[in-house]
């Protein structure tokens, strides 16, 4: 388990918060409790590790509203809905939006623990992918605007003279920029440069 991962439980029902937190803590999970979606969102910081267990019906922001707010803000925390008021259309809507699971508050404890383990594993995979993309994209920040233009031409398979004509510059200038791009991207060949550019988006 990721030592940084936290299970965030959001529920306006105090007894439900206590019951779920007790189950999770005795099962070895780090837990933080919130009585409203707004309180949770106020304290959320970028690159938070973990998952969210949210009640569906809460005063103010509902669980679905919370899920939508997380998505809009770019937080990819997996969401598990735990509710006493589920229905099929709401379940379908939540799952289409990417919810990890949708459980009744009367569901067996093992179902909730299994859902949390899946959600944390999913979050770990997503965190690893974001780290990989950041590492791939880091060299791009060192490129000048002109070097970005030359790189775009190279990735498109254009010759130096074609890139030069499009940019209104000399072919030898394009060669200089291309060499700098290769160096900054730490690419040993043209094929490697194209691969790095495509992987980095």
C-alpha positions as CSV (number, residue, x, y, z in Angstrom):
1,X,0.0,0.0,0.0
2,X,1.2,3.5,-0.8
3,X,2.2,5.0,2.5
4,X,0.9,8.4,1.3
5,X,-2.5,7.1,0.4
6,X,-5.4,8.2,2.4
7,X,-9.1,7.2,2.3
8,X,-11.2,10.3,2.5
9,X,-14.7,9.6,3.9
10,X,-17.3,12.2,3.1
11,X,-20.7,11.8,4.8
12,X,-23.0,14.2,6.7
13,X,-24.2,11.3,8.9
14,X,-21.9,11.3,12.0
15,X,-22.7,7.6,12.9
16,X,-21.8,6.5,9.4
17,X,-18.5,8.4,9.5
18,X,-17.6,6.7,12.8
19,X,-18.6,3.2,11.6
20,X,-16.7,3.4,8.3
21,X,-13.6,5.0,9.8
22,X,-13.4,2.4,12.5
23,X,-13.6,-0.4,9.9
24,X,-11.0,1.2,7.7
25,X,-8.6,2.1,10.5
26,X,-8.7,-1.4,12.0
27,X,-8.0,-2.7,8.5
28,X,-4.8,-0.6,8.3
29,X,-5.9,2.3,6.2
30,X,-5.1,6.0,6.8
31,X,-8.4,7.8,7.1
32,X,-9.6,11.4,7.1
33,X,-13.3,12.3,7.8
34,X,-15.4,15.2,6.4
35,X,-19.0,16.0,7.1
36,X,-19.5,17.8,3.8
37,X,-18.2,17.7,0.2
38,X,-17.4,21.4,0.4
39,X,-15.2,20.9,3.5
40,X,-13.3,18.1,1.7
41,X,-12.7,20.1,-1.5
42,X,-11.4,23.1,0.5
43,X,-8.6,21.0,2.0
44,X,-7.7,19.0,-1.1
45,X,-4.3,19.7,-2.6
46,X,-2.8,18.6,-6.0
47,X,-1.2,15.2,-6.2
48,X,-3.2,13.8,-3.3
49,X,-2.8,10.1,-3.0
50,X,-5.8,7.9,-2.1
51,X,-9.5,7.5,-2.8
52,X,-12.8,9.0,-1.7
53,X,-15.8,7.2,-0.1
54,X,-18.8,9.6,-0.5
55,X,-22.3,9.5,0.6
56,X,-24.7,10.0,-2.3
57,X,-27.2,12.3,-0.7
58,X,-25.8,15.2,1.4
59,X,-27.0,18.7,2.1
60,X,-25.4,21.2,-0.3
61,X,-23.2,19.2,-2.7
62,X,-24.3,15.7,-3.3
63,X,-21.9,12.8,-3.9
64,X,-22.4,13.1,-7.7
65,X,-21.7,16.9,-7.4
66,X,-18.4,16.0,-5.6
67,X,-17.4,13.6,-8.2
68,X,-18.1,16.2,-10.9
69,X,-16.1,18.8,-9.0
70,X,-13.1,16.5,-8.6
71,X,-13.2,15.8,-12.4
72,X,-13.5,19.5,-13.3
73,X,-10.5,20.4,-11.0
74,X,-8.3,17.7,-12.5
75,X,-8.2,15.5,-9.4
76,X,-8.2,11.9,-10.5
77,X,-9.0,10.4,-7.0
78,X,-11.2,7.2,-7.5
79,X,-14.6,7.6,-5.9
80,X,-16.6,4.9,-4.1
81,X,-20.2,5.7,-3.4
82,X,-21.6,4.3,-0.2
83,X,-25.3,5.1,0.2
84,X,-28.6,4.1,1.6
85,X,-30.6,5.7,-1.2
86,X,-29.2,4.1,-4.4
87,X,-31.1,3.6,-7.6
88,X,-30.2,2.2,-11.0
89,X,-30.1,5.4,-13.0
90,X,-27.9,7.1,-10.4
91,X,-25.6,4.1,-10.2
92,X,-25.3,4.1,-14.0
93,X,-24.5,7.8,-14.0
94,X,-21.9,7.4,-11.3
95,X,-20.2,4.5,-13.0
96,X,-20.1,6.2,-16.4
97,X,-18.3,9.1,-14.7
98,X,-15.7,6.7,-13.5
99,X,-16.8,5.7,-10.0
100,X,-14.8,2.7,-8.7
101,X,-17.9,1.2,-7.0
102,X,-21.4,2.0,-5.8
103,X,-22.3,0.2,-2.6
104,X,-25.2,0.1,-0.2
105,X,-24.4,1.2,3.4
106,X,-25.7,-2.3,4.3
107,X,-23.2,-4.0,2.0
108,X,-20.9,-6.6,3.6
109,X,-17.7,-5.1,5.1
110,X,-15.6,-7.2,2.7
111,X,-17.2,-5.5,-0.3
112,X,-16.2,-2.1,1.0
113,X,-12.7,-3.2,1.8
114,X,-12.3,-4.8,-1.6
115,X,-13.5,-1.7,-3.3
116,X,-11.1,0.5,-1.3
117,X,-8.2,-1.8,-2.2
118,X,-9.1,-1.6,-5.9
119,X,-9.5,2.2,-5.7
120,X,-6.1,2.6,-4.1
121,X,-4.5,0.3,-6.6
122,X,-6.1,2.3,-9.4
123,X,-4.8,5.6,-7.9
124,X,-1.3,4.2,-7.6
125,X,-1.4,3.3,-11.3
126,X,-2.6,6.7,-12.2
127,X,0.0,8.4,-10.0
128,X,2.8,6.3,-11.7
129,X,1.5,7.3,-15.1
130,X,1.4,11.0,-14.3
131,X,4.9,10.8,-12.9
132,X,6.1,9.0,-16.1
133,X,4.4,11.7,-18.3
134,X,6.0,14.5,-16.2
135,X,9.4,13.0,-16.7
136,X,8.8,12.6,-20.5
137,X,7.5,16.2,-20.8
138,X,10.2,17.9,-18.7
139,X,12.7,18.3,-21.6
140,X,10.1,20.0,-23.7
141,X,10.1,23.0,-21.2
142,X,13.7,23.7,-22.2
143,X,12.8,24.2,-25.9
144,X,12.4,27.7,-27.4
145,X,9.3,28.4,-29.4
146,X,11.3,28.1,-32.6
147,X,12.7,24.7,-31.5
148,X,9.1,23.6,-30.8
149,X,8.2,24.5,-34.4
150,X,11.2,22.6,-35.8
151,X,10.3,19.6,-33.6
152,X,6.8,19.6,-34.9
153,X,8.1,19.5,-38.4
154,X,10.5,16.7,-37.7
155,X,7.7,14.6,-36.0
156,X,5.5,15.2,-39.0
157,X,8.3,13.6,-41.2
158,X,9.3,16.8,-43.0
159,X,12.7,17.4,-44.5
160,X,14.9,20.3,-43.2
161,X,14.3,22.3,-46.4
162,X,10.5,21.8,-46.1
163,X,10.6,23.0,-42.5
164,X,12.8,25.9,-43.5
165,X,10.4,27.0,-46.2
166,X,7.4,26.8,-43.8
167,X,9.2,28.8,-41.2
168,X,10.7,31.3,-43.6
169,X,14.3,30.6,-42.6
170,X,17.5,29.0,-44.0
171,X,17.9,25.2,-44.1
172,X,21.2,25.5,-42.1
173,X,19.3,27.4,-39.4
174,X,16.8,24.5,-39.1
175,X,19.7,22.1,-38.9
176,X,21.1,24.1,-35.9
177,X,17.7,24.1,-34.2
178,X,17.3,20.4,-34.9
179,X,20.7,19.6,-33.3
180,X,19.7,21.7,-30.2
181,X,16.4,19.9,-30.0
182,X,18.2,16.5,-30.2
183,X,20.6,17.6,-27.4
184,X,17.9,19.0,-25.1
185,X,15.7,16.0,-25.6
186,X,18.6,13.7,-25.0
187,X,17.7,11.7,-28.1
188,X,20.3,9.6,-29.7
189,X,18.6,9.3,-33.1
190,X,15.8,10.8,-35.2
191,X,13.6,7.7,-34.4
192,X,14.2,8.2,-30.7
193,X,13.3,11.9,-30.9
194,X,10.1,11.2,-32.7
195,X,9.2,8.5,-30.1
196,X,9.9,10.8,-27.2
197,X,7.8,13.6,-28.8
198,X,4.8,11.2,-29.3
199,X,5.1,9.7,-25.9
200,X,5.2,13.2,-24.3
201,X,2.2,14.3,-26.2
